[in-house]
């Protein structure tokens, strides 16, 4: 039995659109399955900024990417990885400092 795709909410769409508007057109999105909780749509802005939106499933993540203008589906290939610019404040936060 095929799983029904849950459409992204207005809030999820607004969050992704706001990220694209703030961080440059042609942002990339990588949909990552995070288990029972759903999926994480990792956003990479044209300026290298990172963001994310959590959705109920990878299919919902794919639907979100399709619905947001200037958001391109991507994988963690060298071009996407190299586009990310992580600043020192973000590195400290990730290290728990």
Buried (B, 14 or more C-beta within 10 A) or exposed (E): EEEEBEBBBEEBBEBBBEBBEEBBEEBBBBBBEEEEEBBBBBBBBBEBBBBBBBBBBBBBBBBBBEBBEEBEEBEEEEEBEEBBEEEEEEEEEEEEE
